[in-house]
């Protein structure tokens, strides 16, 4: 459909009504265009050919304007949930921080080599831990080091933290969801 100006569209519409539908609709086109332009506070408008009393000034048409009612919407659960979410994240932003720190990034993009048999991804916590604290490791042979090696595959402290972050982020997200849900429930039930 080709775009046209309002005055061109009105002219085309009047021409089609008169040519193809056998009507005798001859409105004052500049006045009709102005009426449609000044109808911005309305949701729509329709022009009908004037019939009946020709003594009043009608410009050859009657205009019917539609407006949307200004009914206030009731307080919904979504608004309550949004308010509780804003209140909750005003207190904690830990989920966003841990989530961002645990995002996997290709090692090559960060300047690390991918050792054969290891993952080709790392995260920001592990990267910055290796960059600023390369010697931060659990004591070799300790039970903590053995447990960390078996669980996370490394004894580097920031490597362990980096590999544990996705699990911590999921835990915090569950805590956030439960906390926000309880706030919304209490707000809706007046507790």
N, C-alpha and C positions, 0 to 999 in steps of 0.2 A: 504494500500500500504506500503510495506516494504521499509525502508530507506536504501540507499547504497551510497558508495562513488562515486565520479564523474567517476573515472576510471572503477569501476565495472558497473556503469550505461551505459557508452559508450561501454564496452565490451558486455554487455547484449543486447544493441540496435543493434550493428553490427551483433551479432549472430542471433537475431530474424529476421533481414532483410535478411540475407543470408539463413537461414533455412526455414522460413515460406513464404517468398516472392520471392524466387528464384533469388535473386540478387547475383552478384559477387563483393561485396564491401569489399575490403581488405585494409583499410587505415593503416598508421603507427600509431598505437594506442597511444604510448607515445607522439608523436608530436600532435595528435588530442587533447589529454587531456590537454597538455600545451596551445594549442591555445584557448581552452574553459576557462582555468584558467585565462589567461591573457586578457580575454574579459570583465573585470569588468567595464571598462568605457563605455561599450555598453549595450543596453537594451536586447539584445539577439543575438544568432548566430545559423546558420544552416550549417551543413557540407553536401556537395553533392559529389557523386563519380566523380572523374576526368574523362573527356572524351576528345578525340581529341589529342592534341599535348602531346606526352609522353616524349619529350626531356627535357622540363622544369621540374624542381624539384617541384612536387606537393604533395608528401607524400601519393598519392592515393586519395586525396580529394581536393575540393575547399571549402573555408570557406566564407560564406556571413555573415557579421556583421551588426546588426541593432543598430542605435543610436537614442535617442530621440532628437528632435530639441531643440535648446536653444533659443526659442522664448520668449521674455519678455511679461508677462501678463500685460494688461492695468490696470490702477488704478481702482479698483472696489468699489462699494458702501460699501462692507463689510470692506475693509481696511479703508475707510473714517470713517465708524461707529466705528471701533475699535480705531482709533486715537482720535476721539471725546470722546469715553468712557474713555480712559486713561487720557485725559486732564481733564475731568469732575471729575473723582474720585481722581485726584491729588488735587482738591480743597475741595471736601466733601467726607467724609466716614461715614456720619451720618446714612445712611440707614443700613449699616452693623452693626453699634453699636446698633441702636434701634432694628433691627431685632434679633440680638443675645440676647439682654436683654429681649425680649418678647417671647422667645421660651418656650413653656410649658414643665415643668419637674414635675414628680410625687413628691408629697409632702413627701411621705415616704422616698424617696431617699435623700431628703435634711434634714430629721430629724423632720419634722412637722407631727402633727396628722391631719387626715382628719376628720373634724367635720361633724356629720350627717347633711345632707342637703346641704353641701358645695361641691365645686369641689375637686377632688382628685389631681388637678394639680395647680402649681404655676409657677412663672417665677423668673429669677435671680434678677430683680429689687425689686420685692416684698419680696423675701427671704432676700436679704442684707439689705433692709430697715427695715424689722422686726428684723433682727439680731443686727444692729447697732443703729437704731432709733425706738425702740419699742413704745415709747410714742408720736411719731409724728402723731398727729391726727388733724382734723379740729375741731373747737369748737362745742361741742354738742349743738344742737338746732339752730344753725345758718342756714341761707338760703343756704349757700355754702355746709354745711354738709347735709342738706336735699336733695339738688340737687345731690350731690355725691352719697348719699345712694340710691336714686332712679335710678340714671344712672349706677353706677358701683357696687352697693351692699356693699360698705364699706365707712368708713370715715377716714381710715388710709391713710396718704398722699402717702406713697410709694405703697400701694395697689392700689390707684387710678392711679398713674403713671404707674404701672405695667400692669393694665388692659387697659389703654389707648394706651400703646406702639404699639400693633399690628396695630391700626388704624393710628397712626403717621407713622409707617414704611410703610404702604401702601401709605399714602400721599406722603412721601418722595420718594418712588419708582416711583410714577406717575410723580413727579417733575423731578426726574432723567431721566426718559424715554423721557419726553417732551424736557428737556434741551439737551440731547444727540441727539435727533432727529432734533432739530432746528440747532444744530451745524453742523450735517452731511448735512442737507439741504443747509445751507449757504455755506459750503465748496464745495459741488457739483455744486452749481450755482454761485460760485465766488463772494459771497457777503461778 
